[in-house]
Amino acid sequence: MKMRRWQAGLALIIVLLLLVAACGQTPAPSGGAQPTTAGGQPAAVGGQPTAGGGQAAGFDWKKYSGTKINLLLNKHPYSDAFIARLPEFTNFNDIIENLRQADQWDLQPGAEHLGKGSQWAIPWGFETNALMYRKDIFEQQGIKPPKTLDELVATAKKLKTNDMAGIVVRGSKNWATIHPGYMTMYSSAGCKDYDEKMHPQMNSDCAVQVTQKWIDMVRESGPQAWTTYTWFQAGSDFGAGKAAMLFDADILGFFQNVPGGSSIAGKVAWAPGPAGADGKVKTNMWIWSLAMNANSKHKEAAWYAIQWATAKDHLTHGALEYSVVDPVRKSVWDNPAFKKRLQDFTNYYDTFQSIIADTKIQFTPQPKFFETTTEWASTLQDIYAGKVQAKEGLDQLAAKLTTLLKQSGIYKE
């Protein structure tokens, strides 16, 4: 059969390109040219430059960053292999979307500004917040994981004993008390921290109701020294068998469940936090990210390091060989070896998959975050101690934050 003229010409072009690539003095790096992020910077991919002097002097791995190329391929096993691995060439979207957006902000206060503007950093690791519980105790008592906040309060009360808290959550006078279980329940119930004009909403009917139930639960079923509890105390109590449930970062229970990790290793199970009236669990997240100083004198080297640390190869290695158990890349979650590793962590994988779509930063972005959330935590302590009722304390909080935001020019009249 005669080859059409255009096909013959295309074949010749492809052959010539292959010859040029093979004879060139500079070998192509395994990652290829880099795609760009939303902020116009090269996105992280899996390849690294050849080590050991295998590249010519002056080689620029990012020389063609942002360049769009069109490929014309014929049907062939070589083409099939190339096409199958294209997602690794354009690898930034492999990072879970909510995480990419968590590192984007246009520096303007307001919920609508999250996920907009520059890409300030590249996600490296993160934590969702979930309910962790003693599966042996739940099985013995015939209890199922609570599905609503009311059920959570009732379950914690039922499991409380003289030697064991029904539930343990953070309670110290620190912004970190607000962000795990409390903010997840607050958001799932439909409560907002600020409206579109940055007016504090911590004293809304929704907020008062959730806060009252949360404090009642901690007072009746939590540890005695709750106002001192940080991440460390909460995890330590759970691992020591001093609490039946833990509502915090999902990886905190993972560390307690690894062989030899604690006295309850092998006895931990995971479940989504209780859902709101719409059936959704709007989980708050914590995210670890990598960025570089704008004044760095070694930006190119720093960018290479960031790409390597956030690339699929390294994150897969971390997930399989270390404890990177909330990897930021979808491809790692899909890895059969990673799924197998999580088999001994009851419902860890399924819980993650069920809540990730609605897991994001539930706080409204604004520059006074630390001051305002620490004041919020202080108010929870006052309500817990009986100094004020929930409504009175939250009214005082809203008034105090209103003054602060007005002074800072964030509050809109």
ABEGO torsion letter per residue (X at the ends): XBBBAAAAAAAAAAAAAAAAAAABABBBBAAEBBBBBAAGBBBBBABBBBBGGABBBGBBAAAABGBBBBBBBBBBAAAAAAAAAAAAABAAAABBAAAAAAABBAGBBEAAABGBEBBABBBABBBBBBBBBBAAAAAAAGBBBBABAAAAAAAAAAABBAABBABBBBABBBAAAAABAAAAAAAAAGBBABBAAGBBAAABAAAAAAAAAAAAAAAAABBAAAAABBAAAAAAAAAAGABABBBBBAAAAAAAABBGABAABGABBBBBBBBBAAGBBBBBBBBBBBBBBAABABAAAAAAAAAAAABAAAAAAAAAABABABBABAAAAABAAAAAAAAABBGAAAAAAAAAAABBBABBBBAAAAAAAAAAAAAAAAAAAGABBAAAAAAAAAAAAAAAAAAAGABBX
